[in-house]
Amino acid sequence: MNVLIMAAGSLGGYIGSEIAKSKSHNVTLIARNQHLKKIQENGLVVKSVTSGNYICNAEAYEKPIENYKADLILYCVKSYQNLQAIPVIKNSAHSDTTILTLQNGIGSGKFLASHFDSNNIILGSAYIDASTLDYGIIKEHGGDCKIFFGNYQGNNNYHIEKIKEALKSTNIKYHLSKEILTTIWEKLIFISGLSGMTCITNSTFEEVLSYEQTRHMTKSLITETYNVGIKSGIKLDKSITENTMKYFIDFKSELTSSMHQDLINGNQLEVEYINGAISKIGKLYDVSTPINDIINDCLSLINNRRK
């Protein structure tokens, strides 16, 4: 298959490199600026706890070459880059191109369905701890690398099988979720707390959870997210907030947030699609979300300054 990675940041770069390493598929990486230049010069350098260190020599471009058609597109761009990303990949999709979105937050499927055939869209949720060390260098930090995915609408096994085929020779575990919206909201509960609290305090998560007031604030925040999910019809286990807090506390020294890294690095933030989305949906269903509201309002000010 022709597999297009949009784009080859830490998450997309690691998944794309793993698929390319299997030598079963033709992988094309999309990147920009100095990151692209370094990949083209040296390959994408992967430092991985799970897979070992290696160099991915997949083709890399700012946009796909003329007449290129992808069988599978992994859509991994930050949500605030959506409008810039669509023109890059639009002409690379054919009538049967599978599009797996692994974006954080909610709304990605609906956005992509406004540009592509909704039957070709697969919703996904990735649990892969990766970061960009430097231009052309990414690091996978270990842990249980896994991807959950399921149909955006309908039950199209053809697209599901293509994703399985792409991932089967990698070190990434994959799971078909029959309740993919539940899976996405479970991650939303997780990242609303992790990303929201590290950014609003500009602190490590260990610092957040070691201070009593912000630890309680984190618990209240993820409870808000849970309440909004339940009210909007998502099936969520009653124990998820307690289990999430336990995980947070057990692994507080290891947990990092890509949104907090964006804050530190002067980039735009995905808050509109995480805490902002929770706030917006909460208002639709008359669910109080004061902490998500504050986080969205304050971080939106930073986003406006960085535009």
C-alpha positions, -999 to +999 in steps of 0.1 A: +000+000+000+009+036-004+008+050+032+009+088+036+018+103+070+002+137+075+024+147+092+057+134+105+059+150+139+065+129+170+034+107+167+031+105+130+068+102+125+070+072+149+040+054+134+052+061+099+088+049+107+075+017+122+054+010+091+083+018+068+107-004+089+085-034+081+093-029+043+058-041+035+044-007+024+056+025+006+056+052+032+057+089+024+063+115+052+049+150+050+069+176+070+079+212+067+108+237+071+139+226+090+123+193+101+118+183+065+153+194+055+169+173+081+148+142+072+157+146+036+194+149+045+197+123+071+165+103+072+142+105+102+162+095+133+141+075+157+153+069+193+129+043+207+127+025+240+102+000+224+118-006+190+154+005+194+172+033+176+171+034+139+169+057+109+138+058+087+147+065+051+111+069+038+105+096+011+097+130+027+081+160+011+064+192+019+035+180-002+029+147-021+044+146-055+022+151-085-002+122-093+006+105-060-023+085-046-025+071-011-043+039-001-041+049+036-036+084+051-027+087+088-039+121+099-018+132+128-015+170+125-024+193+154-060+204+152-051+240+148-034+231+115-065+215+100-072+242+074-036+242+062-034+204+061-064+196+039-051+212+007-019+193+011-035+159+011-068+165-008-055+154-043-037+124-028-070+107-019-089+084-043-124+070-039-112+041-017-085+059+004-087+051+040-082+081+064-073+072+100-074+103+122-054+102+154-060+138+165-065+147+201-098+161+213-131+157+195-145+169+162-119+155+139-142+130+122-168+156+115-142+180+101-127+154+078-162+143+067-167+178+053-138+173+029-138+135+022-162+106+019-174+100+055-175+062+048-137+063+044-130+079+077-118+059+107-116+074+141-086+065+162-070+072+196-033+067+200-015+060+233+021+065+222+045+086+243+067+104+218+083+137+214+105+157+190+141+161+203+153+182+174+147+188+137+147+153+121+149+135+155+121+119+174+120+099+206+095+072+217+097+070+255+084+034+261+052+021+277+025+003+260+023+017+224-012+011+212-039+025+188-076+020+191-098+026+161-133+022+147-156+034+120-168+070+119-201+058+105-214+026+091-195-007+094-169-007+066-145-037+073-125-029+041-110+002+057-104-015+091-085-043+074-062-019+056-052-003+089-046-037+105-024-046+074-003-015+078+003-020+116+006-058+118+044-058+114+051-029+137+057-028+175+024-009+179-005-028+193-038-022+177-074-028+188-107-025+170-132-006+192-169-012+187-175+019+208-149+043+194-166+074+207-164+060+242-127+053+236-121+088+224-139+103+254-119+081+277-088+097+263-104+131+264-109+128+301-072+119+304-058+147+283-082+174+295-067+169+329-031+163+319-029+190+291-052+215+307-035+215+342+001+215+330-006+244+307-027+266+330-001+262+357+029+260+334+042+232+356+051+196+353+024+172+361+043+160+391+042+195+405+005+198+397-004+166+416+020+173+445+002+205+454-031+198+472-051+226+456-042+218+420-045+180+427-082+186+437-086+209+408-074+181+384-100+157+399-128+183+395-117+190+359-119+154+348-152+150+366-165+179+345-154+161+314-170+129+325-203+146+332-204+163+298-197+130+281-225+112+300-249+140+293-241+139+256-249+102+254-214+087+256-211+053+275-185+058+302-177+036+332-186+053+365-152+044+379-132+062+351-125+094+370-112+075+401-091+052+379-077+081+359-067+099+390-050+068+404-031+065+371-021+102+372-008+098+408+011+066+401+028+079+370+029+116+377+067+118+373+066+102+338+035+119+323+041+148+299+017+168+277+024+177+241+002+208+246+025+219+275+055+214+252+037+236+226+032+262+253+069+262+262+080+262+226+058+292+216+035+272+194-003+273+190-023+252+215-050+226+209-071+239+238-101+247+215-104+210+207-099+197+242-109+219+272-127+243+248-147+215+232-158+203+267-168+238+277-188+242+244-206+209+247-213+215+284-232+246+275-253+227+250-264+202+276-265+227+306-236+210+323-214+232+345-177+232+335-161+261+354-125+247+353-126+238+317-141+272+310-112+290+328-085+269+311-101+275+277-105+313+282-070+318+296-051+296+270-072+311+242-056+345+250-022+329+245-034+314+212-046+348+200-012+364+208+006+337+189-014+338+157 
